Amino acid sequence: MYVCNCNGIREREAHAAISAGARRPADVFRHCQSTAKCAKCVCDLRRMIQDAEVALRHAAE
Ligand code: FES
């Protein structure tokens, strides 16, 4: 499933970017060697990053 249709970034690629340290949508774009175009995906990317941060926090507890 694509999270960013403009750049063809799949959900699993965004997760890989987040696992590699992406903490902002711009980091995900950089990791995927792309840039924001329409930016419709930015809210979804932020949500994915926040979910990963929450999961990390819970794992650390
Ligand atoms: S959907 Fe990601 S930049 Fe357009």
Residues whose N, C-alpha, C, O or C-beta is under 5 A from the ligand:
A	BS01	FES	V3 C4 N5 C6 T35 A36 K37 C38 A39 K40 C41
